[in-house]
């Protein structure tokens, strides 16, 4: 029998996947309380976004009758995938323009 799990997904988050993966790697495999503590003291924009997502997954776990011990939950999976890229252009010298890529992320958290 597979262990009970709770998950939360955030799509189209306006941070690059590379920067969000740095924060996700800090909390992968840790207990939820410890992970939230790490995220609270991580000085990154992605930390605030991932903290909100972990809290959402924890709230989903509270609604799940199959999960009885919320303190024992572990972040078993956290994946950061690239979303669509917003393409913009910035004017440069001598009439030229250079592309600016504003990247987005899809973040998925699974608690077991």
C-alpha positions in Angstrom: 0.0 0.0 0.0 1.3 3.4 -0.9 1.7 6.0 1.8 -0.8 8.8 2.0 0.3 12.0 0.3 -0.7 15.6 -0.1 0.4 17.8 -2.9 0.2 21.4 -4.1 1.1 22.9 -7.5 1.9 26.5 -8.4 2.0 27.4 -12.1 3.3 30.4 -14.0 5.4 31.7 -11.0 7.4 34.7 -12.1 10.9 33.5 -11.1 13.4 31.6 -13.2 13.5 27.8 -12.6 17.2 27.9 -12.0 16.8 30.3 -9.1 13.8 28.4 -7.7 15.7 25.0 -7.9 18.4 26.5 -5.6 15.8 26.9 -2.9 14.0 23.7 -3.6 17.2 21.7 -3.1 17.5 23.1 0.4 14.3 21.5 1.6 14.0 18.3 -0.4 13.7 15.2 1.9 13.2 17.3 5.1 10.3 17.3 7.5 7.7 20.0 7.0 8.5 22.0 10.2 12.2 22.0 9.5 11.6 23.0 5.9 9.4 25.9 6.8 12.0 27.1 9.3 14.7 26.9 6.6 12.5 28.8 4.1 11.7 31.5 6.7 15.4 32.3 7.0 16.4 32.0 3.3 16.9 35.4 1.8 15.5 34.6 -1.7 12.4 35.6 -3.5 11.7 32.0 -4.4 11.8 31.0 -0.7 8.7 33.1 0.0 6.9 31.5 -3.0 7.9 27.9 -2.1 7.0 28.5 1.6 3.5 29.5 0.6 3.3 26.4 -1.6 4.5 24.1 1.3 1.9 25.7 3.6 -0.8 25.0 0.9 0.3 21.3 0.7 0.1 21.1 4.5 -3.4 22.6 4.5 -4.3 20.0 1.9 -2.9 17.3 4.1 -5.1 18.5 7.0 -8.2 17.9 4.9 -7.0 14.3 4.0 -8.5 11.7 6.4 -5.8 9.2 5.5 -3.1 11.4 7.0 -3.2 11.4 10.8 0.2 12.6 11.9 1.0 16.0 10.3 4.3 16.4 12.2 5.7 13.3 10.5 5.2 14.6 7.0 8.2 14.8 4.8 8.8 16.7 1.6 9.3 13.7 -0.6 9.2 15.4 -3.9 9.7 19.0 -5.0 10.1 19.7 -8.6 10.7 23.0 -10.4 9.9 22.9 -14.1 10.1 25.7 -16.7 6.9 27.5 -17.7 6.4 29.7 -20.7 8.9 32.4 -21.3 7.7 36.0 -21.7 9.8 37.6 -24.5 10.5 41.3 -24.3 12.9 43.6 -26.1 15.1 46.4 -24.6 16.3 49.2 -26.8 20.1 49.5 -27.1 22.6 51.8 -28.6 22.7 52.7 -32.4 19.0 51.7 -33.0 19.4 48.1 -31.9 17.3 46.0 -29.6 18.2 43.0 -27.5 15.8 40.3 -26.3 14.9 40.0 -22.6 13.6 36.6 -21.5 11.3 36.7 -18.5 11.2 33.2 -17.3 8.4 31.5 -15.4 8.3 28.3 -13.3 5.9 25.5 -12.4 6.5 24.2 -8.9 5.1 21.0 -7.5 5.4 19.8 -3.9 4.4 16.3 -2.6 4.3 15.6 1.2 4.3 11.9 2.3 
